[in-house]
Amino acid sequence: MATKAVPGFKVIEGWEKLPSGYTHKDVDGVAVDSKDNVYLMTRQQSRILVYDRNGNFLRSWGEEFFTPRTHGIAVGPDDMVYSVDDGDHTVRKFTPEGKQVMLIGTSGKPSDTGYDGKRLASIKRGGPPFNRPTDICVASNGELYVCDGYGNARVHRFAADGKLIQSWGEPGTGPGQFHLPHGIGISPDNRVFVADRENDRIHIYSRDGQLLDMWTHVQRPTDIAFDKNGRVYVSELWWRTGQESFTNGRIKYDLPGGVRVLDLSGNLLLHWCSADREAPGNFVAPHTVCVDSRGDLYVGEVTWTFGVNLGGVREDAHTFQKFAHC
């Protein structure tokens, strides 16, 4: 299969020097620190892997903390690391070396939203933190924003010390309602973007939770990142024929996963995807995205969960790729 050529980006095959004995069938989170070191959150062997910008392995940690359902990661302005574990209903804060310094939520105890443990449609109401949270972002002042998605339908805003400031969102398809708030990010102009995955849209809020806009020209968005020039990067999951979008109904055709790049007004700058999903530079199941200080792009995929388990994708297909900006 040919390497995918994308205007402005070049896939770097073989970038990650994964240590012997380590695997990641799913990469559910990726973030970079102030030195452009890259932090991967993985499943199956649930841990955090740290690489330098050239793909050299630096360290790993977290095995004693995480369930098999890790889900998101962020690095704050001070290089502290934040993890989201939807199997444990918690958010944790670590030093870059893996020492835990804060825990938000009660380990193993979900909040009451009416969720039956299986179906998004069973969620009856928005609840307090957390019921299977999905992602986190960190504001410049240290405030934390967490989307609480698989068993809830809310965004929670916390002070830097973990104290809850406010929550917003309810289950549904109307403005300000969610069906699986899955990824979250703060833009350079200080707006909060939320990937409303199963509603095929992105909500945009002020920092205090006022709904400003919704973008509906996206597909099953999973994560959101921003570069220093204000470009918005959205990872988008595969819709299989016969699946159901809460807003667009039954999916009539195979819609491959991909990455979409927009400006801060929502204008489309670049979109790449392909049915040749296993080829280098294409995507099976994009779940997480981030951009470093040089504009290089990192994309993690839940290839095992959405590709191999559901059929049609080989077990050794890529789960993480770096794209150099060119």
C-alpha positions in Angstrom: 0.0 0.0 0.0 1.3 3.4 -0.9 2.1 6.1 1.7 -0.6 8.8 1.8 0.6 12.2 0.6 -1.3 15.1 2.2 -0.8 18.8 1.3 1.2 20.4 4.1 2.0 17.1 5.9 4.2 14.1 5.5 3.7 10.9 7.4 6.9 9.7 9.2 6.8 5.9 9.0 8.7 4.1 11.8 8.8 7.2 14.0 7.9 5.5 17.3 10.7 3.3 18.8 8.3 1.1 20.9 10.3 -0.8 23.5 10.4 -4.6 23.2 7.5 -6.2 25.1 5.3 -3.2 24.9 2.2 -3.1 22.8 -0.7 -0.7 22.1 -3.6 -2.0 20.1 -5.4 1.2 21.0 -3.9 4.7 21.5 -6.7 6.7 23.1 -4.8 9.8 24.1 -1.9 11.9 22.9 -0.4 15.2 24.2 2.9 17.2 24.0 4.7 19.2 26.7 6.7 22.4 26.4 9.8 20.5 25.1 7.7 18.7 22.4 8.0 15.4 24.2 5.1 13.2 23.2 2.8 11.5 25.8 0.8 8.5 24.6 -2.0 7.0 26.6 -2.6 3.3 25.7 -5.0 0.4 26.3 -4.6 -3.3 26.6 -1.3 -2.5 28.3 -2.8 0.6 30.0 0.0 3.1 30.6 1.5 6.4 29.5 4.5 6.2 27.1 6.8 9.2 26.7 8.9 9.9 23.7 11.1 12.8 22.5 10.1 14.5 19.3 12.3 12.1 17.3 10.4 9.1 18.6 13.0 7.9 21.0 11.5 6.2 24.1 12.1 8.1 27.3 10.0 6.4 30.0 6.6 4.9 30.8 4.4 4.8 33.9 0.9 4.5 35.2 0.2 0.7 35.1 -0.8 0.7 38.8 -3.4 3.4 38.3 -5.3 2.7 35.1 -8.1 0.4 34.1 -8.3 -1.1 30.5 -10.5 1.8 29.6 -8.1 4.8 29.7 -9.5 7.5 27.5 -7.8 10.9 27.4 -4.7 12.9 28.3 -3.6 16.5 28.5 -0.4 18.3 29.5 -0.8 21.6 31.3 1.2 24.8 30.8 3.5 23.7 33.7 4.0 20.3 32.1 1.9 18.5 34.6 0.1 15.5 33.1 -3.7 14.8 33.4 -5.3 11.5 32.7 -8.9 10.5 32.2 -10.0 6.9 32.9 -13.6 6.2 31.9 -13.4 2.7 33.5 -12.5 4.2 36.9 -14.7 7.4 36.7 -11.7 9.5 37.6 -9.3 12.3 36.5 -5.7 12.1 37.9 -2.9 14.7 37.9 0.7 13.5 37.7 4.2 15.0 37.5 5.9 14.3 34.2 7.7 11.3 35.9 4.4 9.7 36.9 3.9 10.7 40.6 0.2 11.3 41.3 -0.5 14.6 43.0 -4.3 14.9 42.6 -7.3 12.7 42.2 -10.8 14.0 41.1 -13.7 11.7 41.4 -14.2 8.5 43.5 -12.4 5.5 42.1 -14.8 2.9 40.7 -18.0 4.9 41.7 -20.0 6.5 38.9 -22.5 9.3 39.4 -26.2 8.7 39.0 -27.5 9.7 35.5 -29.8 6.8 34.8 -27.2 5.2 32.5 -27.7 1.4 32.2 -24.0 0.8 31.5 -24.5 0.1 27.8 -26.6 2.5 25.8 -26.2 6.3 25.5 -30.0 6.5 25.0 -30.5 5.3 28.5 -28.9 8.4 30.1 -31.9 10.3 31.6 -30.2 13.4 33.0 -26.9 15.2 33.3 -25.2 14.3 36.6 -22.3 15.4 38.7 -18.7 14.2 38.1 -18.2 11.5 36.8 -19.8 8.7 34.9 -17.3 7.4 32.3 -15.5 10.7 31.6 -13.8 11.0 28.2 -11.3 13.9 27.9 -9.7 16.9 29.6 -8.1 20.2 28.7 -6.2 22.7 30.8 -6.6 26.5 30.5 -3.7 28.9 30.8 -4.8 29.8 34.4 -4.8 26.1 35.4 -8.6 25.6 35.3 -9.6 22.2 34.1 -12.4 21.3 31.7 -13.6 17.7 31.6 -16.1 16.2 29.2 -18.1 13.4 30.9 -19.5 11.4 28.0 -20.2 7.7 28.0 -22.4 7.6 31.0 -23.2 11.3 31.3 -23.8 14.2 29.0 -22.0 17.1 30.6 -18.9 19.3 30.7 -17.4 20.1 34.1 -15.2 23.1 34.9 -12.8 22.8 37.9 -10.4 25.2 39.6 -6.7 24.3 39.4 -7.0 22.6 42.8 -9.8 20.3 41.6 -12.7 22.1 43.1 -15.8 22.0 40.9 -16.8 25.4 39.6 -19.8 24.6 37.3 -21.2 21.9 35.0 -23.4 22.2 31.9 -25.1 19.9 29.4 -27.9 17.4 29.2 -28.6 14.4 27.0 -30.3 15.2 23.6 -29.8 16.7 20.2 -30.8 20.3 20.9 -28.4 23.2 21.3 -26.3 22.6 24.4 -27.3 19.0 24.6 -24.9 16.0 24.0 -24.8 12.4 22.9 -21.3 11.5 24.0 -19.2 14.6 24.6 -15.9 12.9 23.7 -13.1 15.5 23.2 -12.5 19.0 24.5 -10.0 21.8 23.8 -9.5 25.5 24.5 -8.7 27.6 21.4 -6.2 30.4 21.2 -9.0 32.9 21.4 -10.2 31.3 24.7 -13.3 29.4 23.6 -14.1 25.9 24.8 -14.7 23.4 21.9 -16.5 20.1 22.7 -16.7 17.2 20.3 -20.3 15.9 20.5 -19.4 12.6 18.8 -22.7 10.7 18.3 -24.5 14.0 17.3 -21.9 14.7 14.5 -21.1 18.2 15.7 -18.9 20.5 17.7 -20.2 22.8 20.4 -18.3 26.1 21.1 -18.7 27.8 24.4 -17.3 30.7 26.4 -15.1 29.8 29.3 -18.1 30.1 31.6 -20.3 27.8 29.6 -22.3 30.1 27.4 -23.1 28.4 24.0 -21.6 30.5 21.2 -21.8 28.4 18.1 -22.2 24.8 16.8 -20.4 23.3 13.8 -22.3 20.6 12.1 -20.0 20.1 9.1 -17.9 17.4 10.9 -18.2 13.6 11.1 -18.3 11.8 14.5 -15.7 14.0 16.0 -13.5 12.5 18.7 -10.9 15.1 19.6 -9.9 18.7 19.0 -6.5 20.4 19.0 -5.1 23.8 18.0 -1.8 25.0 16.6 -0.2 28.4 17.4 -1.6 29.8 14.1 -5.2 29.2 15.2 -5.8 26.2 13.0 -8.3 23.6 14.4 -7.6 19.9 14.1 -10.4 17.5 14.5 -10.0 13.7 14.5 -13.1 11.9 13.1 -14.2 8.3 13.7 -15.4 5.8 11.0 -19.1 5.4 10.4 -19.9 2.0 9.2 -22.9 1.3 6.9 -26.0 0.6 9.0 -24.9 2.5 12.1 -27.0 5.3 13.5 -26.1 9.0 14.1 -28.5 10.7 16.5 -28.8 13.7 14.2 -28.2 12.2 10.7 -30.0 8.9 11.1 -29.0 5.6 9.6 -25.7 5.6 7.8 -26.2 4.6 4.2 -22.6 4.4 3.0 -19.2 3.6 4.6 -17.7 6.9 5.8 -14.0 6.4 6.6 -12.4 8.1 9.6 -10.0 11.0 9.0 -8.7 14.3 10.1 -10.3 17.7 9.3 -8.4 21.0 9.6 -10.4 24.2 9.9 -9.8 27.9 10.8 -11.3 29.4 13.9 -14.4 30.5 12.0 -15.0 26.9 10.9 -13.9 27.2 7.3 -12.5 24.0 6.0 -8.8 24.1 5.1 -8.0 20.4 4.7 -9.7 17.1 5.0 -8.1 13.7 4.5 -9.5 10.2 4.7 -9.6 7.1 2.6 -11.2 3.7 2.3 -7.7 2.3 2.1 -7.6 2.8 5.9 -4.6 0.6 6.7 -2.2 2.4 4.4 0.4 4.6 6.1 -0.9 8.1 6.3 -4.6 7.0 6.2 -6.7 6.2 9.3 -8.7 3.3 10.7 -10.3 4.9 13.8 -8.9 8.3 14.8 -9.5 8.9 18.5 -7.0 11.6 19.6 -5.0 14.4 18.0 -2.4 17.0 19.0 0.0 19.5 17.4 3.5 20.4 18.7 5.2 23.8 18.7 6.6 23.2 15.2 3.2 22.3 13.7 3.8 18.5 13.5 0.7 16.5 14.0 0.2 13.3 16.1 -2.8 11.0 15.7 -3.7 8.1 17.9 -6.3 5.5 16.9 -8.5 2.9 18.6 -7.8 0.4 15.9 -8.4 -2.7 18.0 -11.7 -1.5 19.4 -13.3 -0.1 16.2 -11.4 -1.9 13.5 -10.2 -5.4 14.5 -13.0 -6.1 17.0 -15.8 -5.1 14.6 -14.1 -6.8 11.7 -12.3 -6.0 8.5 -9.0 -4.6 9.8 -5.9 -6.6 10.3 -4.4 -6.8 13.9 -1.1 -5.1 13.0 -2.7 -2.0 11.4 -1.3 1.3 12.7 -2.6 2.8 16.0 -0.4 5.9 16.1 1.1 8.1 13.4 3.2 11.3 13.2 2.9 13.8 10.4 5.6 16.3 9.9 4.5 19.8 8.8 6.1 20.7 5.5 
